[in-house]
Amino acid sequence: MKYFIKTEKIRFQHIDFAGIVFYPRFLEMLNGLVEDWFEEALDRPFSKMHETNGIPTVDLKVQFKKAARLGEVIIKELWVKDLRSSSLLCGFLFKNQQNETILEGEVTLVNVKIGDDRKTITSEAFNEAMRAKISYFLISE
């Protein structure tokens, strides 16, 4: 079991007039973290996956704990809390370099099959190889 960890520098594009990260930017950072996890750790890059499948977010819980400011580097962690047939519940934590929590939460992702018409979307079970890769990040609470 292991955490997937990435860092990100807070840039001008992330902040609002108050000089802190505008909250929707954190959700973009979370999506980037998920995308990196799928590509780097699960060997399932979105560029290939989205030809026939997807992994949409169906539930998201976020608690904002502390502001992040321009120039800071944040550490983003992701792990799996529950792996089901076609969905997974991930925990995530963003913290600053002083190890203070900036935000934390949970995201539920569903593995879906996209129909040839690109309009039909149905849940699809993870195959055994993918389940094994995802399980590596499963952390029991």
N, C-alpha and C positions, 0 to 999 in steps of 0.2 A: 504494500500500500504506500502511496506516495502522493504528494501535492504537485500540481503543475504550477510553476512559478515563472512569472515574467515581470520585468520592470518597465515603467513608462515615465518619461519626463513630461511634466506639465508644461504645455506650450501656450503661447498667446491665443491660439485657436480654441483652447479649452475654457478660457476664463470669461467671466462676465464683467460688467462695469465696476463691481465691488472688488475685482482682482482675485476672485476665487473661482474654482471650477464650477461652471454652470451645470446643474444636476443632470440634464440629459446627456452631457458628455461622458459622465460616468457609465451610463448605460451603453454608449457606443464603445467605451473601453472594455466593458464586460463582454460585449459581443465580439470584440477583437480578441479577447482572451479565449473565448470559446472557439473561435475560428482557428487561432494558433494551436490550441490543444488538439483539435481534430486533425490538423495538418502535421504538426510536429510530433505528437505523442501517439496518435491513433492511426497515422498514415492514411487519413481519409480527408484530403483537402477539399474545401468547399467547391473549388473550380471543377473537380471531377464529380463530387457527390451530387451537385445540383443539376447534372445532366439528367438524372433519373430519380433522385431522392432529395430530401431536405431534412432539416433538424430544427423546426421552429420552436420558439419559446411559447409555452402555453400557460405558464404561471411564473410570476416573478415577485419576490419579496425583498425589499431593500430597506435598510436602516442607515441613514446618514449620521455619522458620529462626530466628524471633525472636518473642517474646511481644508482643502488642498489649494496651494498657491502657485503662481507662476514660478517656474524654475525648480520646483521640488521634484524629486524622483519618488514615485510610489511603487510599492511591491504588491503585485496582484497574485493571489493564490486561488486555485480552484481544485476541488476534490469531489468525489462521488459519495453521496450519502445513501442512495438507494438505486439499485439497478433492477428495472422491471423488464417485461418481455419486449416492449417497444418504446419505453421511455426511461428517463433517468432523472434523478433529483441530484443536483449539484449544490454544494455549498461554495461560497466565495468570500474572500476577505481582501480588502485593499488597505494597506497600512503605509505610513510614512517611514522615513529612514530612522526615526526615533522609536520605531515599533509601536506607534500609536495608531489605533484603528480609525480609518477614515470612513469606510462603509463596509457593511457586511450583509449577507443575505443568502437566499436560495433561489435557484432557477430550475424549472422543470422543462426538459426538452423532450420532444417526441420524434422518433424516427418515422419518416413518412415516405411513401412511394408516390411519385408524381406521374399521373397518367400521360399517355402519348399525346393527348389533346392539350396538355399543360393546364387543364382545368380541374381534373379529378385528383384529389389528395386523400390518401387513406393511410392509416397507421400500418407499419410493417415491423415485424419482430427483428431485433438485431440478430445477425448470424453468429455462430459460435466463435468465430475468429474475432469479431468485433467485441463480443461480450467479454472475451478473455482480455483484450487490450483495455477495455473500460474498467474491468474488475481490478486491474493493477492500482487504480486510483480510488478504490472503494475503502472508505474509512468508517468503521463502526463507531457509533457514539455510545 
